[in-house]
Amino acid sequence: MKKVVTILILFLISGFCAFAQVAVNTDNSPPNESAGLDVNFTNKGFLPPRMTTAQRNTIASPAAGLVIYNTDEKALDLYNGIVWNSMTPIPAFACGLTININHVVSGGVAPVNKTVAYGTVNGIPGELTKCWITRNLGASQEATVVSDATEASAGWYFQFNRKKGYQYTSSRTPGTAWDATNDNLSATWEAAKDPCALELGAGWHVPTNTEWTNVNTGGGWINWNGPFGSALKLHAAGGLNPGDGSLSYRGLSGSYWSNTQFSTTYGWYLGFSSANSNIYNYSKSNGYPVRCVRDF
C-alpha cells in the first residue's frame, strides 16, 4: 500500500517538540534530507492562499518568503522582507508604455498604499534619449493646469537623500515629527535611498542636475509655461517647508529635486513660477516632489 505521508518526529519525555520532515506521496521513501516538506505529484499542484491585494495588505508583519496568490494580479506574490513583489514576468521596458506600480507603505517610501499607472515619454528637448514618467511620483493624475493645487496631481514630497515620501492633503502623512536637519545629508542622492529606483525599479532615478539643466535649456524654458507646455506636464506642485514640513506654494511654484548636491547642506533643483524657470539650490531638508527618469 502506497504510503502517502511520512513524518519523522522526535518526542521528548518532558513534552512535545517536533523536529519533523514531511513527505507527501513519495512511495514509502523518506523525505529528501534537504527538504522540510517533500511533495511528489505528477497530476496535482500546490495551492497557496488566494486573496486580493487589499486582503494581502492586511497581513500583519508578513515574514520574508511569505507567498500568496493575488487574485487581482492573477499571479503569485512574494514578500521579500521589505515589500510584496509580484512574480509575474516583467516584460522588456519600452518607453511610451504605461507602467503600473503598486505602492505599499511597508516598503519605506510610499506614505500611503496606492496603485498608480505612470505614463512614460521620451524625446524631451535637451535629453532626447531619456525616458520620463509623465506625472510626479505618487501622483494619482497628471496636472490639469500649470497652477493645479490638488494633492492628486502633486504626488509625494521628499527630502534630499531620504527615501521617505510625504503626502499632504489637509495635513501631512505621515504626521511624525519633521526632521529639519540638513547637515547629515552630505552625499549626492544615494541609490539605496532613491525613491525612483526603489518604487519603479532598476534604471529609474531622481534626475541629475545636468539632466534638469539640459531640459530647461533645451526647451527654452523661461517661466512655468515651458515645463507645463512640454510633454512632461510639470506643474506648480509646491513643497514642504524645511523647518516644520508644512505645505507652501502649491499652485504657485514648482520645485523638483535633482539627485545632485550643491554643498553639504544644499541640493540643486529645478524651480519655476509664472515669472521664471531655472536651476537653483536650497536646503536639503525641504520637501520637494520628484519626477523620475531613466535611460532606455
N, C-alpha and C positions, 0 to 999 in steps of 0.2 A: 504494500500500500504506500502510495506517494506521501512522503512527509512534507506537509505544506509549510509548517513553521518550526524552526529550530531555535530554541532560546537557551543560551548559556548564562546561568545566573549564579552568583555567589551569595549564599545566605550566611549571615553572621549570627552566632548564637545570641548576641546581645540585642539583635534587632534585624530589620530587613534592610539590606543595602544591595542595590543591583549594579553589578558591573556586567552589562549584557551586550551581546551581539544578537541581531535578529536576522534570520534568513527566511525569505518568503519564496516558496515554490522552487527550491533548489535540489530536489530529488535526493533527499536524505544526506546531502552534502553539507558540511558546516559552512558558515558564512566565510567569505573571503576575509583573511586575517586583517586586512587593512580597512575593512568596512564595518561601521556600526550597524548599518542596515543594508542587506544584500537582497535585492528584488530581481527575480528572474521570470520574465514572461515574454512570449512571442506574439501574444494576441491581446494584451491588455497594457494600459499605460498607468502612469502616476497622475493622480488627480489632486492638485493643490486647492487650498481655499479659494473661492471665487467671490469677488467683491468689486464695487465701483471705486473710483478714485476717492470720492468723499468718504466712503467707508474705510478705505485703506488709511486715509489721513487721520482717522480717529484712533488708530492703534497707538497705544501709549508706549513710549520708549522701545521702538522696534529694535530687535537685535541685528547686528551686522550679519548678513547672509540670509535674512528672512525673505521668503519667496511667496508671492500670491499671484493668482491670475486676475488681471484687471479687465473687467467686463466692458469698461468704456473704451480702453485701448485695444481690446482683443489681443492681449499679449501678456506674457509673464513680466512681473515687476520684481526687481531685486533691491533690497536695502543694503547699501554699502557701508553703513555706519554713520553716514552723514546725510545722504539724500536717497530717495527712491529713484531708480533708473529703469526705464523700460527696456526690455530685451528684444524689442522689435529691431530688425536690421536697419541700420542707418544708411540711407541712400547717399551716393556721392553728392557733394554740395554743388549747387548750381545757382549763381546769383540771379535774382529775378523771381525766384520761387518764394513761397511763404514758409516760414519755419514756425512750428507750433511748440511752445515751451510751457511745461508745467512747473511753475514756480512754487516752491514749498518753503515755509518758514524754517523748517528743520535744517535746511542747507546753510543757514547762517547769513544769507544775502537778502532774500525777499522778506519784507516786513509783514506780508500777508500771503496766504495761499491763493493763487490765481493762475489761470491758463491764458496765455497771450499768443495771438497769431501775428508774427512780425513779418511785414513785407520787407523785401530786400531790393537794392538798386545799385547799379554801377554807372560809370560814365560821368561822374561828377567832375566838372572842370577843376583842374588843379591836382586831382587824384583819380584819373580816368580808369586805372586798373584796380581800384579798391572797391569792395562791396560794403554797403552800409545798410543798417536797418532803417526803416522809414518812420519810426516813432521812437520816443525815449524808452530806455529800459524800464520796464514795469508799467508802461502806459497802456490803458485799455483801448485807446483810439489815437489816430493821428489828429493833430490840431486842425481845427476848422478855420480859424483865422489867426493871424500873427499875434494878436493880443488875447488869445484864448487863455482864460484864467481858471479853467476847470482842473480838478485833480485827475480826472480821467485822461486828459492829454498830457499832463505834467509828468506822470510816472513817478519814479522814486528819486530821492536825493541822496548823495553820497559825499562823505568827507574824503579828502585826498588820501590815497593809500590805505583806505579802510574798506572792507568788503561789505559792511552792513548798510543796507538801504533803509530809507525812511519814507513813509507815506505821510502826506499832510492833507487832511480833509479840513475839519474844523479844529483839529488838534493833530499832534504828531504821533505816529505809530512806528515803532514802539515809543512809549512815553517815558522811557527810562531817562535818568539824568544825562544831560548833554555834556559830552567831553569837549571842552573848549580849548584843550591844549593843542598846540601845533608843533612844538619843538621836538617831539618824539616821532615825527613823521618825516624823517630826513631823506628817506630813499625815494627815488623815482618809483612810480607805482609798481609794486611787485606783482608778478604773475600769480602768485598764490593768493593774492588779495584782490585781483582784478575781477570785478563783478561781471564783466562781459564774458570773460573766459569761463568763469565758474557757472554762469547761468546759461550761456548759449553754446559753449563747447570750445574745443581746441581751435586756435586760429583767430578767434574773436578777441578784441582788446579795446580798452579805452583809447581813443585816438592820441597819437603823439602830438607834441607841439608843432612839429613840422607838417603833419597832415592837416591840422587845423589852419596853419598859416597858408598852406598851399591852396586849400579850397576857398579861404577868404580872399586871397589874392587872385586866384584863377577865376573865381566867379565875379570878381569886380564888386564885391560887397561893400557898400558904404553906409548902409543902415539896415534895419531889420527886414526890409523888403527883399534884400538879396538872399539871406538864409531861408526865409519862408517861401520865396518865389522859386527856389531850387527844388530839385526832386527830393531833397532831404526834409523839406517842410519844417525846418527848425523854427521854434516859436518862443515867445516870451514866457518861459516856464518859471521864472524867478528862482529863488533859492532859500536856504535856511541860514539864518544869522549865525555867525561864528561864535558869538558869546552865549546864546541860550537855545539855539535851534528853532527859533520862531520863524514863521514864514514872512518873506518880504519880496516885493516887486513882481509877484506873479501877475501876468498880464501887462507888465510894463517894461521888462527887460529880460533878456536871455543870457544865461551864463552856463557854459558847458565845459566841464573839466577836460584837460588833456592829461596824459599819464606822465608828464614831464615836470620836474620841479624847477622853480626859479632859484630858490635858496632852501635852506633847511626848514624854513617856516612858511614859505610862499610857493604856490604852484601856478603854472600857466593855464589859462583857459580862454576859450572863445567867448567874447562878450558883445552884445549888440542891443540897441534900443532904436527908437524912431529917429535918433539923430546920428548914430554911428554904428560901425561894426569893425572890431579889431581884436588883437590878441593882447590880453592883459595878464597880470599876476596879482594874486591876493592870498590871504591866509588859508592854509590847508585845512583849518577847522570849519570853513564854510561848507554848507551842504548844497551841492550843485547836481543837476541831472547829468546823465551820461548818454551818449549816442555811440553805439558800438560799430566797429569797422573790422574788416579782415581782408587779407589778400585772397585772390582766387585764381 
